[in-house]
Amino acid sequence: MSEKVLYEGKSKVVCEGPDSDSYIIRYKDTATAFNGEKKEDLSGKGKLNSSISNLIFEYLMKNGIETHLVKIIDDISAVVKKAEIVMVEVIVRNVAAGSFSKKYGVPEGTALKNITTEFSLKSDELGDPMINDSQITAIGIATADELSFMRAQALKINELLCALFEKMGIRLVDFKLEFGRAGGKIILCDEISPDSCRFWDAKTNKKLDKDVFRRDLGDVLEGYREVLKRLQNV
């Protein structure tokens, strides 16, 4: 890797970009869960996540969502716009699963009567706790207008993704998004992949996402490969 590494996260490395307004991101083969307590290198995972996320971002961009993606370099690398990440994640839920089911006693797999959105603070040290709008504005992470825009974008992205994945025979259970400030705008950043979404087969409810790794349910990459195959054929 010839570019200067600026930051290394759990699943990606961020390097200096070809100009002052960009970065290069490279996907790693590392799988993590429970804030890094569970960790394993899985050969080919980075390529799968990169391919899936790039295809999804290109689809969203064609449908009016501004993202950080500039250019795909190779199987695991892309040039992205330099952005100041807003330090909250936006979580969208269509179906009860994971922490939602545990916290609120709703059986996993229950279709929700309405789409839910929530924010969590981006902090591994604190365990990514849920945080509400007034708390976010109180400590200066984002403004009320920025939060309103992020929530509206998340719901639009959900609508677009549900339509796409329905064609693929996949149930979009929930997902998280990250946004950043670039050129005076809020744009979609990070990735959308089986690492950041719950994908279930629409007929069998078989998990095609990182829950397979979290819960020791078998070969996690089998699901990732299936998602990529269906995305390429949709």
PAVEX-779370 format. One line per 3 residues: number of its first residue (from 1); their letters; for each residue x, y, z of C-alpha. Coordinates in steps of 0.5 Angstrom, whole numbers, plus 2048, in hexadecimal, padded with zeros to 3 digits. Example, Ala and Ser with C-alpha at 12.3 -4.5 7.8 and 13.67 -1.06 7.14 Angstrom:
REM PAVEX-779370
1 = as = 819 7F7 810 ~ 81B 7FE 80E
***
This chain:
REM PAVEX-779370
1 = mse = 800 800 800 ~ 804 806 7FE ~ 7FF 80C 800
4 = kvl = 800 80E 807 ~ 7FB 80B 80C ~ 7F7 810 810
7 = yeg = 7F2 80C 814 ~ 7F1 804 814 ~ 7EA 802 817
10 = ksk = 7E7 7FB 818 ~ 7E5 7FA 811 ~ 7E9 7FF 80D
13 = vvc = 7EF 803 80C ~ 7EF 80A 80A ~ 7F5 80D 806
16 = egp = 7F7 814 803 ~ 7F3 815 7FC ~ 7F5 817 7F6
19 = dsd = 7F4 81E 7F7 ~ 7F2 823 7FD ~ 7EB 821 7FD
22 = syi = 7EB 81A 7FD ~ 7ED 814 801 ~ 7EE 80D 7FF
25 = iry = 7EB 807 802 ~ 7ED 800 802 ~ 7E8 7FA 805
28 = kdt = 7EB 7F5 80A ~ 7EA 7EE 80B ~ 7E9 7EF 812
31 = ata = 7E2 7ED 815 ~ 7E0 7F0 81C ~ 7DB 7F0 821
34 = fng = 7D9 7F2 828 ~ 7DD 7F8 827 ~ 7E3 7F4 825
37 = ekk = 7E3 7EF 82A ~ 7E2 7EA 825 ~ 7E7 7EA 81F
40 = edl = 7E9 7E6 819 ~ 7EC 7E7 813 ~ 7E8 7E4 80D
43 = sgk = 7EB 7E3 806 ~ 7E7 7E7 801 ~ 7E3 7EB 806
46 = gkl = 7E5 7F1 804 ~ 7E4 7F0 7FC ~ 7DD 7EE 7FE
49 = nss = 7DB 7F4 802 ~ 7DF 7F9 7FD ~ 7DB 7F6 7F7
52 = isn = 7D4 7F6 7FB ~ 7D5 7FD 7FD ~ 7D7 800 7F7
55 = lif = 7D1 7FD 7F3 ~ 7CD 7FF 7F8 ~ 7D0 806 7F8
58 = eyl = 7CF 807 7F1 ~ 7C8 805 7F1 ~ 7C7 80A 7F6
61 = mkn = 7CA 80F 7F2 ~ 7C6 80E 7EC ~ 7C0 80F 7F0
64 = gie = 7C2 816 7F3 ~ 7C6 814 7F9 ~ 7CD 818 7FA
67 = thl = 7D2 814 7FD ~ 7DA 814 7FE ~ 7DB 80F 7F8
70 = vki = 7E0 812 7F3 ~ 7E3 80C 7EF ~ 7E4 805 7F0
73 = idd = 7EC 803 7F0 ~ 7EC 7FC 7F0 ~ 7E8 7F6 7F4
76 = isa = 7E9 7F9 7FB ~ 7EB 800 7FA ~ 7E7 807 7F8
79 = vvk = 7E8 80E 7F8 ~ 7E3 812 7FC ~ 7E2 819 7FD
82 = kae = 7E5 81C 804 ~ 7E0 81D 809 ~ 7DF 81E 810
85 = ivm = 7DC 818 813 ~ 7D6 81A 817 ~ 7D7 816 81E
88 = vev = 7D0 813 81E ~ 7CD 80D 81A ~ 7C6 80D 817
91 = ivr = 7C3 806 818 ~ 7BD 804 814 ~ 7B8 7FE 816
94 = nva = 7B3 7FB 812 ~ 7B3 7F5 816 ~ 7B4 7F3 81D
97 = ags = 7BB 7F0 81E ~ 7C1 7F0 822 ~ 7C2 7F5 828
100 = fsk = 7BB 7F8 826 ~ 7B8 7F1 828 ~ 7BC 7F1 82E
103 = kyg = 7BA 7F7 831 ~ 7B3 7F8 82F ~ 7B1 7F0 830
106 = vpe = 7AF 7F0 829 ~ 7B0 7E9 826 ~ 7B5 7E9 820
109 = gta = 7B2 7E9 819 ~ 7AC 7ED 81B ~ 7AA 7F2 816
112 = lkn = 7A9 7F9 819 ~ 7A3 7FD 818 ~ 7A7 803 816
115 = itt = 7AF 804 814 ~ 7B3 806 81A ~ 7B9 80B 81A
118 = efs = 7BE 80C 81F ~ 7C5 80F 821 ~ 7CB 80C 824
121 = lks = 7D1 80F 826 ~ 7D7 80D 822 ~ 7DB 80B 828
124 = del = 7DE 804 829 ~ 7E1 806 830 ~ 7DA 808 832
127 = gdp = 7D6 802 82E ~ 7D3 806 829 ~ 7CD 808 82E
130 = min = 7C6 80A 82B ~ 7C6 812 82B ~ 7C0 817 82A
133 = dsq = 7BF 81D 826 ~ 7C0 822 82C ~ 7C6 81E 82F
136 = ita = 7C9 81F 828 ~ 7C8 826 827 ~ 7CA 827 82E
139 = igi = 7D1 825 82E ~ 7D2 828 827 ~ 7D3 822 823
142 = ata = 7CD 824 81D ~ 7C8 829 81D ~ 7C1 828 81D
145 = del = 7C0 829 815 ~ 7C6 824 814 ~ 7C3 81F 818
148 = sfm = 7BC 820 814 ~ 7C0 820 80D ~ 7C3 819 80F
151 = raq = 7BD 816 812 ~ 7B9 818 80B ~ 7BF 815 807
154 = alk = 7BF 80F 80B ~ 7B8 80E 80A ~ 7B8 80F 802
157 = ine = 7BE 80A 802 ~ 7BA 805 806 ~ 7B5 806 800
160 = llc = 7BA 805 7FB ~ 7BD 7FF 7FE ~ 7B7 7FC 800
163 = alf = 7B4 7FC 7F8 ~ 7BB 7FA 7F6 ~ 7BC 7F4 7FB
166 = ekm = 7B5 7F2 7FA ~ 7B6 7F0 7F3 ~ 7BC 7EC 7F5
169 = gir = 7B8 7E8 7FA ~ 7BB 7EB 800 ~ 7B8 7EE 806
172 = lvd = 7BB 7F4 808 ~ 7BA 7F4 810 ~ 7BE 7FA 812
175 = fkl = 7C5 7FD 811 ~ 7C9 803 813 ~ 7CC 809 810
178 = efg = 7D1 80E 811 ~ 7D1 815 80E ~ 7D7 81A 80D
181 = rag = 7D7 822 80B ~ 7DB 823 805 ~ 7DA 82A 801
184 = gki = 7D5 82D 805 ~ 7D0 827 804 ~ 7CF 820 808
187 = ilc = 7D0 81A 804 ~ 7D0 813 805 ~ 7D7 810 807
190 = dei = 7DA 809 80A ~ 7D6 803 807 ~ 7D0 7FF 806
193 = spd = 7D1 7F8 806 ~ 7D0 7F1 80A ~ 7D4 7F4 80F
196 = scr = 7D0 7FA 810 ~ 7C9 7F7 80E ~ 7C4 7F1 810
199 = fwd = 7C3 7ED 80A ~ 7BE 7E7 80A ~ 7BC 7E3 805
202 = akt = 7B5 7E5 803 ~ 7B2 7DD 803 ~ 7B6 7DA 808
205 = nkk = 7B8 7E0 80D ~ 7BF 7DD 80C ~ 7C4 7E2 80F
208 = ldk = 7C9 7E5 809 ~ 7CD 7EA 80E ~ 7D2 7EB 813
211 = dvf = 7CD 7E8 818 ~ 7D0 7E1 816 ~ 7D6 7E3 819
214 = rrd = 7D4 7E6 81F ~ 7CF 7E0 821 ~ 7D4 7DA 81E
217 = lgd = 7CF 7D8 819 ~ 7D4 7D5 814 ~ 7D8 7D8 80E
220 = vle = 7D6 7E0 80E ~ 7D9 7E1 807 ~ 7D4 7DC 804
223 = gyr = 7CF 7E1 805 ~ 7D3 7E7 803 ~ 7D4 7E3 7FC
226 = evl = 7CD 7E2 7FB ~ 7CB 7EA 7FC ~ 7D1 7EC 7F7
229 = krl = 7CE 7E6 7F2 ~ 7C7 7E9 7F3 ~ 7C9 7F0 7F2
232 = qnv = 7CD 7EF 7EC ~ 7C7 7EB 7E9 ~ 7C2 7F0 7EB
***
